[in-house]
Amino acid sequence: MKFFSQRVPLGLLGVMVAAAAALQTRRAEAIINQVDGEIVPQTDVLQTCLNKNATPSTTNPAPGEGPNVLNAVTNAAITPQTFVPAVRNDGRRIAQFTAVGEGAGYQNRFGWYNVGDSPFTFANRREIYACRDRVAACDCPCTDGPRRVLPSNGTCTTWINPNIVELDFDCYQRNGQWRGGPVAFYIMTPEQLTGGDTPNCPPVDSTLNRIYSTDNSVNDDGDYVHFLIYTSRTFRDSYYFGWEDLFRGGDNDFEDLLVRSIGLVPTCNPRPEVCDGVDNNCNGVVDEGLGTQTCGVGACMRTVETCVSGRPQTCVPGTAVQELCDGFDNNCNGTVDEGVSRACSTSCGAGTQYCSNGQWGDCVAPQPQAEVCDGRDNDCNGRVDDGLTRSCASRCGSGIETCVNGMYGGCTAAQPQPETCNGVDDDCNGLVDDGIAARPCRTACGAGQEVCIGGAFVCNAPRPRPEVCDGADNDCNGMTDDNVAPGGTCGSSVGACRPGSFVCRGGRYVCEGETVGGAEVCDGIDNNCNGLIDEGNPGGGAACMTDSMGNALCAAGRQQCRDGRLRCEGGTSARPEVCNCMDDDCDGQVDEDAPGSSTLCPGGGRCIGCRCATPCLPGEFPCSVGLVCNAENFCVRPLCGNETCTSNQVCVESRCVDLCSMLTCPMGQSCTVRSGRATCVENNCYGLGCEGAQVCRGAACVNNACLTTTCAAGQFCRLDAQNRGQCVRSCGDVRCPPGQSCADGACVADRCQGHNCMPGTVCRVDGATVRCVADPCLNVGTSPGRICENGRLVDDPCVGVTCPGAPRVQCVRGQCVDPGAAPFVADRVIGTGGDCSARPGPASSRGLAFALGSLAWVLGLRRRSRRQTPVASRAGGVR
C-alpha cells in the first residue's frame, strides 16, 4: 500500500481484461490492468503468500494455495463478485475463511453482507475479521499470520486458530442475518469519506470511513480496481481475495489484506447452454442437454456426443462390408439382410430358407400338417390317422370317440339309470333325487315325514331345543321357560350409573336392580352417565363481579364449572395504575398518581404521552439518545414534522413511518418491532406474544389459570393439557438416592443415572440395554415459548410457572428443581424396549463438562496489549 500525495485522474482507461471469454466458473487466464494501464498486481509479495503451503499446521497457521499453483498475474481476475454458500455433503452450508496475510500499513476490517443491502450501513455488515492484533503489518509471505490471539467463538462462528474461522450460514439464516441469497465481501479502511483518516483501526460501527466491496457496482472509487480474485486449483469452491485499500492510489501489490475462502460458489446468471465447458444455464451441470449427432446408415451408422470437454464433435460414418444374416445393414445401403438365403429340407421334402431381421425364416418346402381323420399321413410320420380322438356326449355326460380308417366312433359317455336317494342324477334328467316318495316319522315333540335331502332321508318332525326366554316349551319337557340361561348385566357403569341384571319375566328379559343417572350438576361427577364430567358448564354462565380469590372485578366475568365447582372467570381485575394511557385501577381516571404519592413516575418524572418522562439534566446532553428537552423541562420524543413518532415508527422526511412497512416477511411470518428494530417472527403468539395475563399455548393466547390458583406449601401451579391450573409437588428440596431421579416431587427409578453421554448424544434405554444415541433435538432449533421433545417443538411446560424458593429453585421442563442439587427426570428419548431413557440433569446442562473445559482454556489465553502505529509514521511511502 502506497500513500500518494496526488490522486490518479478520473476518466482514464478502465480495467482491460485480456481474455474477454473468461467466465465466472472457469480458471482466469487474463491480464488485469489498473486505471493507468499498469498490470496488477505489482511486486511479487502477493505471489509469495499464494505460494504458502495449502495445509494448516502449528508452523503454518495462515496457509495459502501451494508453491506455484496459481500465478498472481496471469490468474488474476475481477469476477466473480458475488457468491452463495455451497451445500456440503452433510447438507450444511459452512464456509471457511483464512487470513493469509495483511501487509497494509493501515489496519482494516473484513466481512460480508447480503447483496441488495448497502455495506455503508452498520446494521447490514457482518464482520469476520476485526483489525489485526499485531502492531506491525504482516507482509507476505507472513509466516505467522496477521493474527495471534484466538477470538471467542460466536453464535454462528467456530475459530480453528487465530487466522482461520468457519461461518455457519444456516445459523445466520435462522437468526435472520442471512436471507438465503447472494452475498458480497468488503473491507473497511481508516480513510474517511471527507478526507484524512481515523487512528489506524476504523470504528466497527462507522458510517464515515471508506469501504470497498467485491461487488464493484457499490464501490465509490470510479474505475479504480480495489480487489483481485483468484480461483483455487487446490480446493473445491475456493477463492482468494486480494485487496488494495487506498482511495485512488496505492502500490498495487494487492496484499494489503489477502483472504482465502472455502465453501463459496459464484452467483450465476442463466443463459442458454452452449458447448464451451461452462455451466451457462446455472443448473450445476456443464454442457448438458446438447444431445448427439448421427451419420451413416446400417452398420456404418455412428452416433457421437455433440459436445465433449467443451469442444464440438464431428461424426464420421463406418465402413461397409458384405451383407450377413445378423439383423444389421452390413453393406450400408439402407436395407437389412436383403438377398441372403440358404438350402433347407423338411420330413416332407427339400426347400429354401430366407433371412429376415437377423433370423432365418421357415423352410420354404412341403411342411408337415396337423393329422386329421381322413385316412392319410398328414404329419409325414409314416402313420395314418394316428392319435386322433374327439369328445362326445350322451344325456348323462361326455365321453371320447376315436378315429379309425378316416371315421370317428365308439363314444365312452354314460347312459341313464333309475333314480335312487343317493345325491346323484341317476336318470340324467337334470334333477338330483327327484320323484322319490316321502315316508312317515316321529320325535318327542311330534309327528312328521322323512324326505330325501342331499342323498339321505331326513325326518322333518319337531325336535327338542335348548330352552330360551320366549314363553314356549322349547325342550318339550312339559315346562315353559325353565332352566333359561342368565341374561347378563344391563344398564351403565359410567359415572353415577350402576348396572343391574337381565331376568326372564313372562317370556322376555327385563332389567332389574340398575341405578340410572340424572341431570348434570357442577360436582365433578358424571351425573348423566354420558362419559363426560360437568359438560355443558352446568350451573354456569351467569355474570359475576368477584374473582376466585374474593377480589372485586372492574368488568364482569362469567361463572364457569371448573374441577367440580363454579369459578368466576374472565372480567378485568384492578391493578396498580401505570403510565400507559389506560385506566389500570378501574377508578374512571387514566394515568393518575395514587393519592398522596407520586408512584406513577418515580424520581420526579411525569406521565407524558403514555410514558414516563424524566426531568432534563444540566449540561450539554440533558436527555438520552432519541429524546429532547421540552418547555416543561422533561425529556420527550422529538416531533417529526407535526407529529410525535411512536416506538414502532421512524421519522423519514418529516413523516412518521411504520418500521414494519419497510420490511417484507416470508410466508407464515409477520413483522413486529422490538427494541426499535423491525423483525420477522412466526405469525402466531409464539412470535407475536400475548397481552396481559395470557400465555401462548398451541399457537393461541389463553388465560394463565395459575394466576388464580393457590397451591399448598411445597407445591407449584402448572397448566395441564386443557390449560387448567394444576397443583403438583416441587422437586426443589427433594434428594433422591443413587439410581433414582425426581419427578413431580417423587423419586422414581432412573437407569440413566451415572450413564454419562458425550455432547450431542442422549441416554436411551432399550429393554436391558442402556446406551448413548444421537440427540434428536440437536438440530431442531429453538422457538419462544416452546422446547424440543423427541425431535419436535412442543409447548414449554414452564410457561406461567412460578417456583417456590426461586431464584434457587428454577423451572426446567415443567419441574421445579434446584439445578445444583440431586438430578431430576428431564429430557427423554422413547426406546423400543418398552422403557424410556432419561438424560441425567436439566436440559441446560447438555455438554456441561465440555463447555466448562473449553471456557477454562479460552480464559487462559491472555491478549497482550499493543501500541497502535501512529498515523503520521505511515504517511507518504511504501513499507
Summary of the structure (lengths in Angstrom):
residues: 879
radius of gyration: 47.5
end to end distance: 7.5
largest distance: 141.0
contacts: 2412
relative contact order: 0.06
helix: 6%
strand: 31%
